[in-house]
Amino acid sequence: MKFVLVTIVLCATIYVAYGMKLLASSSRQLNRRETKLVKRLVKRQALNDPNCDRRTCNVPNCGKDFVAAALPGECCEKCVPWEYASSLGLQYPQAPPPPQPAYDPRAQQAYPYNQYPYNQPQPQPQPQRVDVYIFGPEDGARVSAGQSIYFDCEVVSPYNQYAQPRWSRSGNQPLPYKVQSTTLPGNRKLARLAIPDATQSDAGRYECNGGTGNPNDQASIDLQVTEGGYYPRQPAQPQPQPQAQPQYPPYDPYNQYPYNQPNYYPAQPQPQPQPQPQPRPQPQPQTQPPPQPAADDGGNDEGDEGEDAGIDEDQEPAAEATTTIKTTTPQASAAQEEGGEGGEDEGEYPEDYTDNEKK
């Protein structure tokens, strides 16, 4: 009896201990390394989809020591070291085969030889794609005689780590002795072609190929050496100075009509006044002095004086009227002449007005 109880208690203790251990392991938090491992596994599981189309993925531009390859369990390609890809036995993707003709049973009956696979077109292996780009100055492949110029050639080969840029003359001829081709450091496949002290013998075509032997994997430029070339750039030509424009006063927001201000517009040349013809002066009539009485008799003198006084009194108004009429006659004639010319001096005072007042 005691043995049975001890066995039951021991089994219960083991069960409880094992349950506590499982509970503790399930509630334990993952560390950073384990979390990254789980994320990587989830990512590979998500990318390893049978519906994944690699043609929709972007082709990475890998450098010298990398190639584009898809790791096991991943959909799209990425740059990996070519040694690592070779050790894994990864095959570089080839171009998709051409579409096969649709199966037609009637064609097999009419042409029984078409049913054999060797009569069908076989997909040919496509060479690995290599892109070649040439970069130069903005003004083109032109240089002045005696100046220097350089060009950079880049080879982009995602699936061929052995492709390298190589410069040569047209027809795969060697470069001249002074023309230098150097490989630039860095992850990109770049080669610089430097032409110092360019002459007419340096003009011509230069080619850059990827070293694959494929004539399609190359690019070329035609260098022109001129006396007044475009590289380096010539100094800017002096521009003609613009003519001075009239300066207008600034706009005043508080005055809605600035053109009413004085001196708003530049002064314009005024026409010269035309000389006006001057009227000719008319001869003035001379007044005769009154006759002097003779001093013969005293009585007669008095009578004569009285008569003379009466005569003088009667003649003075007539003389004054005669003088006034005669003096105004030339003024009226001058006014009529000026009025006939255009009537510009109408309403002005005559020139001898002061003389009349004095008289």
Steps between C-alpha positions, in 0.01 A plus 500: 500500500778738590680414177195590294462834677867581451474415130194722456665791678817460293307496172303806603820683589660416164188611313486832684873565448480424128196724462675786675799457271284514190323807631830674570640419153187626322500834684871566453583798273726445201830679490617718208678224311204264520264776392706574185510128421123472526449809278736360238317169496165674468634718217636204305176315547308800367731545198503130419165529330416289193333807349821707528601651163868589493458701183329772702800536732756775448841383379762622751811681376775293660864604501825317439488245782125432498251328274122503492353172624189376678571317824307182583150582616504859364318641201697803380872521436753697695874562491705223665875429482575289197711260708202438729269450200747255343532304824122463521482387139258775399426518130472843346157550342479488124259673268155338489459253211290605204133399512427152366239451229161381615423130477280415201394134454397562138850617416641175639265300280595695188868523586596203718862612520406805707422280797868433563673745733812538285288665231395774739718814539729464795562798731845641447704614801506875515826677585512682829406863463773764542423872478772754413464875566736787413500827694672815376485880516172677448614667178558168323808327362671819381823649626725789404844423369746492790236437768427183700181294516389177665213250475370240748370159396280293732406134454184370670493119507271355769578137404863518388766593752778468241376781275732801521510822293778523241584797276636467145509681169260424217540144376644375831828685436729593791487847652764763415802518726391814685135397546451334839228257611477448877254306714335716764481368857167413654227243474391612153670378185641825362794570266617854414646596163722810533632684192752772598611771256262397224615529139349421163652151512294423812171564322293199405286228650563344840318185607429354844397135531416276792766239421246232412584478129142586406489792252170611652663559839684819403455875454699755302564873471638716217753753628539825306807722544446856377686827528209666680347200672233491764691344788617659720242769464599829347464820702168670462481767232430853624137584463399836352397750761130582490398855434411714796129496565315798649463470874147534630418580861380207710132432532337664799217282641344804667471684170277318253600726213878528504507614138346830614810582701739755353808368325349148482580459134843585360538843349424512131670747265280804453453648150667835440253792474467650157591873475194720464508785246515836673257775379661798335463826696276759332623861474351723770319821382666821611278770661551857385542765771227766517585839339639764735302828512680820395538766771382819311224654709420481864122496460514283208731289692248448773220435254719278304607326814138441592417373157813296491415356838156410374643351187760313695240361733294388203794353312662310785236219518509465123877477502493243777238294315701523181813391680322209667350378174826527316697322767258209522493444127841320479406289803177382335679424175765296686229309687324424172824368349566273799138379496534413133811292570335277758359702780761387749540841672129572551424665830856631555580864560669699224866572533453882519229492767725673749573775249131579468462520875786744524340720236 
